[in-house]
Amino acid sequence: MKYKSEDIDLLLQQLHIEEVVGEFVDLKKAGANYKGLCPFHQDNHPSFVVSPNKNICKCFVCGAGGNPIKFYSEYKKISFVEAVEELAKKYNIPITKVGNSKINENKEYYDIMEEAHNYYKNEIFKNTARDALEYLSKRKINPKLIKENEIGYAPNIWTGLYDYLITKGFEKEKIFILGLAKESEKGIYDTFRNRVIFPIYSIAGKVIAFGGRSLEDSKEIPKYINSQETPIFTKGRNLYGFIQKGSNIKKKNYSILMEGYMDVLSAHSYGFDVALAPLGTALTEEQAQLLKKYTNNVILSFDMDEAGQKATERSILILKSEGFNIRVLSYKDAKDPDDYLKKYGKDAFLKVVKESLEAFDYLYLRYSSEYSLEDHMSKQNFINRFKGFFQCLDSDLEKSLYIDKLSKSLNIDLEILKTILITNNNKKRIKNTYEKKEESKDLDEKGLYNLEKLTLALILSHNEYFIDFKNKEIVSSLGKKIFQYIEFLQENAEKSTNIIKDIILTGNLTQDEEKELVNISLLSIDDFSNKLDIEKGFQIIFMSWFILELKEALKERSNLLKHIKLKKIEDKLKQHIEFNDLRALYSEFKNINA
């Protein structure tokens, strides 16, 4: 934990739930308690009860609530630790930080990243960075914007950053873990060379990764590369462009999702500081869930080419699954937001925003351009294209409104469309669920499903092993939910006295998943009942995942040198080696496969 548990208990004793909640909710006395409208859902009748005696609050409709710290954390959409710090400061209650090896280790990673960022920033205005400044000037990024956005430059030398960090006293291994430098048979080399460097920040405002744009005109060299995944950076869980800890997005209550770094930088320079971008990948569920902490409203502004429009369609389905309100921008005579802003300026962009299409209308136009609505078969295919969209909707009201709109547009009976897109679609979802169960059975026979169950049993009984498996490719829905919950506990420095019960009480599990969770918990008691079993089990599970990942990596044969290195790893793995050597071999594998 970051703070002493006694101090957190003392903080809770001195905080008055009615005062903390009363700052945000209009409360009225109701006997020994207080009542008010729930701030976590649209509440017309006071369903939010505050109990001064128990020092807790609870909504009896949506279930939200908890102690003063939990309420403050959820209402302000900040972490548990941030809530502790803000409340302690607000009510002048002293709390003491305590040492934590994981926190200290992460602090060193953050320190290395900050120093690397300083190096890149210092290089950008040197004579050796003329190509970088020329590139940025062509993209209308002037020195003022370079400084404001802390853009840097990685010089075209092999070990510039690595040597700099070593002289600062940082360990070689940790520089490698952060992916800032790598080692091959020819020696050590910087990962980013001759590239414009874009810093990627955490929500807390710390540098956690870099994106690099190559200045070389070669098809053999990737135009953009991002930092590899590290203990402080997961690519699919972060977004580029968060500033002021997302307070600008909270305040304006919307965000604009764009495709690349330059789009976001242009948008910010024109005053659209709510612009964000995925990090070189398609939008993920985790990124959507991160954004949901700040707003329910998103404007999609991807590139106008076919790839960009496909990304828009995929993003609509992901965002709708998370309950977002979505609008889509469309440009004429411009390939992307960056291009449009520089050609036509802020006012024209605002006009495009005002003329943006609601997600359903965008899909209607996109699909209707692909099918002739005069032809019966084509029209049927057009309707079927909406199945994915309707599968993502949880609200019956939304389904009803969109079905009605589609019925009027196509002049097709409402009930027929309901049968195709909602009733039959629901049956198809049930069928898909069954197919997933069959798929799980198949995985069981291959060993992966059993490996997942053993992994879950181990981390449920001993959470400290979660760090070794948190980036594994978990297939089962239950496994993903367990991982999310344990990650939530660790991020918020919380502990659970009965993790099985707490996961069930989240209400996120199906009945089948609850039964499976109980079975896995029994497995954890049987298989990991003493220290020797735990250590042996952990080593077997670690080795099994290693073999699985190696087999998957060996399927890719496009890079012959890489394949040869992986085969050498496979040969070493077949030998009897100590577990510490196995860990070192795994680190070598991750570096080769990065």
C-alpha positions, 0 to 999 in steps of 0.5 A: 500500500502507498499509505499506512492502513492505520492512517486510512482507517483514521481518515475514515473515522474523521470523515463524515459521510454526510459532509463528503456526499453533501458537497455533491448531492442535495441531501434531506434528513430522513430519520437517522439517515439522509436521502438524495438523488443518486449521482451515478444514474438518472434518478427521479425519486431519491434513492441514494441513502446516506447513513452517518451512523455507519459512515456509508452511502448506498443507492438502492437502485443502481447499487453504487456507494460505499465509504467516504473514500470510495464515494469520492473516488467514484464520483470524481472518477479518480483512483482510490489513492488519489481520493485518499490524498485529496480528502486528507488535504481537503479536511486537513487530516495527516496521512503517512506514505509507506515504502512499497517495493513495487511502487519504488520499482515503478518510481525508478521506471518513471524516473528513467522515462523522465530522464529519457524524455529530457534527453530527447527534448534537449536534442530537438533544437541541436544542429543534428536535428535539422531534418526533424525541425524541417519535417515538423515545420512542413507539418506547421508545428512551430518551435512554440508548439514543440516546446508546449507538447514536449516533442523530442528527437532521437539522433541518428546514432546507435547508443546516444540515449543508452550512454546518457542513461548509464551516465545518470546511474540507471541499470542496464536491465531496467533500460532494456525492460523499458524498451529504450535500448536493445541488445543483439549479437552486434551489441547494444543499440537505441530503439529510437534512432533518427525519429521525431519523438512524441511523449505518451503520458499516463492519466497522472501526467507521467511519461510512460512511453514514446512514439517515434516518427521516422525521418528516413524515406525507406519502405524497409523502416516503419514510419511509426513505432511505439514503445513496447509494453512495459511494467508501466505501459500497456498499449491497448489501455492508454490513449495519446493526448491526455492533458491536465489528467483529463480534467479538460474532457470532464469539464467539456464532457466530450472527446474527439477521437482521432487517428494519429499523433499529428492529428491530435497535436493540430487539434490541440494547437487550434484549441480542441484540447479534448482530442485523443488517439489510440496508440498505433492500434485499433481502438480497444475495449480497455481504451473505451473503458478508460475514456468512459471515466471522463465522458459518455460523449465521443466524436469520431474523426478518423482519416477519410480513406477506406482504412480510416472509415473501417476504423470508424465503423469498428470504433462505433461498435466498441463504443456503443457496447460501452454505452457512449453517445457517438457522432462522426465527422466527415471532411471534404477535400481533406484526408484527415483532421490535421490536413483539414485544420491547416487548410481551412482553420478552426471555424470551418472545423467547428462547422464540420462538428456541428454537421456531424452525423449520429453514429446510426446515420453514419452507418446508414450512409456508409452501408447504403453506398455499398448496396443498391436499395432497389434490389431485393437481395442487396436490400436484405444484405444492407439490413443484415449489416446492422446486426452488429450495431444492434448487438451492441445496444443494451438500451431497449429505448435505443433499439426501439428508436433505431428500428423505427428510424430504419423502418421509415427509411426503408418502408419496411414493416417495423415488426419484421425488422424487429424479428431480423435485428433484435429477436433473431439477433438475440438468438444468434447471440445465444448460439454464439455463446454456445459456440464459445462454450464449444470452443472452450471445450476444444481449448480444454483438450489442447490444454490452454483452458486448463492452463487458464484455470490453473493460472486463475486458481493460483492468482486468486489464492496468491494475488502477488503472482498476478504481475507475472501473468497480467499480460497473458492472452486470457480467452475466457470471459470469466478469466478476463473479469477476474484479471480486471478485478485484481488489477483494480485492487492493485491499482487502488492499493486495496486488499480483499479478505474474500476475493471470491465473494467480492468478485461475485458481489460485483454483479458482473458474472453470469450464473455459469461463471459464478459456478465456474469461479467456485470450482476454480476456488476449490481447485486453488485450495486443492492444488496450492495448499502449502508453500512447496505446492505454490512454488512448484505450481507457479513454476509449472504454470510460468513454463507452460505459458512460455512454451505456448507463447514461443510456439505462437511466435515460431509460426511467424517465419517472415523474419528468418534471423528472428526465427533462428533466434527463437529456435535457439530459445526453444532448444535451450527450453528443452534442456533442464534449467533452473527457474532463475535461468528460465526467467532470464531466458523468457526475458531474452525471448520477449526482447527477440519477439518485441 
